[in-house]
Amino acid sequence: MVISVMYFERFRVKKLEDYFKSKGIPVEPMKLRELRVSKITEMLEGFSLIDQRTRSLMDEARRERNEIVHEIANPDTIDKGKAKKMIEKAIECLQALRAA
């Protein structure tokens, strides 16, 4: 479940990299990966590569992932319903990134 959020986080870096390349702007992929997740999301929205709803979903999924990671020491305490919703949000984010 945590991997689902990490996957769309990686995918959004790729989306931003592809955007810069399509505009003829030289970019170093490693430099993009060093940016904070919130900055990458902000840039995607600023360049109209995602909408406000998708940005909100990404932020929610990331927050939920962080909560789960901190609870992982005792897997029995993880709220399965919450984890399922996080995965569903991550899938929706991936679909939005592909469509944009």
C-alpha positions as a Markdown table, in Angstrom:
| # | Residue | x | y | z |
|---|---|---|---|---|
| 1 | Met | 0.0 | 0.0 | 0.0 |
| 2 | Val | 2.8 | 2.4 | 0.8 |
| 3 | Ile | 4.4 | 1.6 | -2.6 |
| 4 | Ser | 1.3 | 2.8 | -4.4 |
| 5 | Val | 1.9 | 6.3 | -3.2 |
| 6 | Met | 5.7 | 6.1 | -3.9 |
| 7 | Tyr | 4.9 | 5.0 | -7.4 |
| 8 | Phe | 2.7 | 8.0 | -8.3 |
| 9 | Glu | 5.3 | 10.2 | -6.6 |
| 10 | Arg | 7.9 | 8.9 | -9.0 |
| 11 | Phe | 5.5 | 9.1 | -11.9 |
| 12 | Arg | 4.8 | 12.8 | -11.3 |
| 13 | Val | 8.5 | 13.6 | -11.4 |
| 14 | Lys | 8.6 | 11.8 | -14.8 |
| 15 | Lys | 5.5 | 13.9 | -15.9 |
| 16 | Leu | 7.3 | 17.1 | -15.0 |
| 17 | Glu | 10.5 | 16.0 | -16.7 |
| 18 | Asp | 8.6 | 15.1 | -19.9 |
| 19 | Tyr | 6.9 | 18.6 | -19.8 |
| 20 | Phe | 10.2 | 20.4 | -19.6 |
| 21 | Lys | 11.6 | 18.3 | -22.5 |
| 22 | Ser | 8.5 | 19.0 | -24.6 |
| 23 | Lys | 9.2 | 22.7 | -24.2 |
| 24 | Gly | 12.9 | 22.3 | -25.0 |
| 25 | Ile | 14.0 | 23.2 | -21.5 |
| 26 | Pro | 17.1 | 21.2 | -20.5 |
| 27 | Val | 16.6 | 19.5 | -17.2 |
| 28 | Glu | 18.6 | 17.1 | -15.0 |
| 29 | Pro | 16.3 | 14.3 | -13.8 |
| 30 | Met | 18.3 | 13.9 | -10.6 |
| 31 | Lys | 17.7 | 17.6 | -9.8 |
| 32 | Leu | 14.0 | 17.2 | -10.1 |
| 33 | Arg | 14.0 | 14.1 | -7.9 |
| 34 | Glu | 15.7 | 16.2 | -5.2 |
| 35 | Leu | 12.8 | 18.6 | -5.0 |
| 36 | Arg | 10.3 | 18.3 | -2.2 |
| 37 | Val | 7.2 | 16.4 | -3.1 |
| 38 | Ser | 5.1 | 19.4 | -2.4 |
| 39 | Lys | 7.2 | 21.5 | -4.8 |
| 40 | Ile | 6.8 | 19.0 | -7.6 |
| 41 | Thr | 3.0 | 18.9 | -7.1 |
| 42 | Glu | 2.9 | 22.7 | -7.0 |
| 43 | Met | 4.8 | 22.9 | -10.3 |
| 44 | Leu | 2.5 | 20.3 | -11.9 |
| 45 | Glu | -0.5 | 22.3 | -11.0 |
| 46 | Gly | 1.2 | 25.6 | -12.0 |
| 47 | Phe | 1.9 | 24.2 | -15.5 |
| 48 | Ser | -1.7 | 22.9 | -15.7 |
| 49 | Leu | -0.5 | 19.3 | -15.8 |
| 50 | Ile | -2.9 | 18.4 | -12.9 |
| 51 | Asp | -5.9 | 20.1 | -11.5 |
| 52 | Gln | -6.7 | 21.2 | -8.0 |
| 53 | Arg | -8.6 | 18.1 | -7.2 |
| 54 | Thr | -5.7 | 15.8 | -8.2 |
| 55 | Arg | -3.3 | 18.0 | -6.2 |
| 56 | Ser | -5.6 | 17.5 | -3.2 |
| 57 | Leu | -5.8 | 13.8 | -3.7 |
| 58 | Met | -2.0 | 13.6 | -3.9 |
| 59 | Asp | -1.5 | 15.5 | -0.7 |
| 60 | Glu | -4.1 | 13.4 | 1.1 |
| 61 | Ala | -2.6 | 10.1 | -0.1 |
| 62 | Arg | 0.9 | 11.3 | 0.9 |
| 63 | Arg | -0.3 | 12.3 | 4.4 |
| 64 | Glu | -2.1 | 9.0 | 4.9 |
| 65 | Arg | 1.0 | 7.1 | 3.7 |
| 66 | Asn | 3.1 | 9.0 | 6.2 |
| 67 | Glu | 0.7 | 8.1 | 9.0 |
| 68 | Ile | 0.7 | 4.4 | 8.0 |
| 69 | Val | 4.5 | 4.3 | 7.8 |
| 70 | His | 4.8 | 5.7 | 11.4 |
| 71 | Glu | 2.4 | 3.0 | 12.6 |
| 72 | Ile | 4.1 | 0.1 | 10.7 |
| 73 | Ala | 6.0 | -1.0 | 13.8 |
| 74 | Asn | 2.8 | -2.7 | 14.8 |
| 75 | Pro | 0.9 | -3.7 | 11.6 |
| 76 | Asp | -2.1 | -4.8 | 13.7 |
| 77 | Thr | -2.9 | -1.2 | 14.4 |
| 78 | Ile | -3.1 | -0.1 | 10.8 |
| 79 | Asp | -6.7 | 0.8 | 9.8 |
| 80 | Lys | -7.4 | -1.5 | 6.8 |
| 81 | Gly | -10.2 | 0.8 | 5.5 |
| 82 | Lys | -7.9 | 3.8 | 5.6 |
| 83 | Ala | -5.2 | 1.9 | 3.8 |
| 84 | Lys | -7.6 | 0.9 | 1.1 |
| 85 | Lys | -8.8 | 4.5 | 0.6 |
| 86 | Met | -5.1 | 5.6 | 0.3 |
| 87 | Ile | -4.5 | 3.0 | -2.4 |
| 88 | Glu | -7.6 | 4.1 | -4.2 |
| 89 | Lys | -6.5 | 7.7 | -4.1 |
| 90 | Ala | -3.0 | 6.7 | -5.4 |
| 91 | Ile | -4.6 | 4.9 | -8.3 |
| 92 | Glu | -6.8 | 7.9 | -9.1 |
| 93 | Cys | -3.7 | 10.1 | -9.0 |
| 94 | Leu | -1.9 | 7.8 | -11.4 |
| 95 | Gln | -4.8 | 7.9 | -13.8 |
| 96 | Ala | -4.9 | 11.7 | -13.6 |
| 97 | Leu | -1.2 | 11.9 | -14.4 |
| 98 | Arg | -1.6 | 9.7 | -17.4 |
| 99 | Ala | -4.6 | 11.7 | -18.7 |
| 100 | Ala | -2.9 | 15.1 | -18.3 |
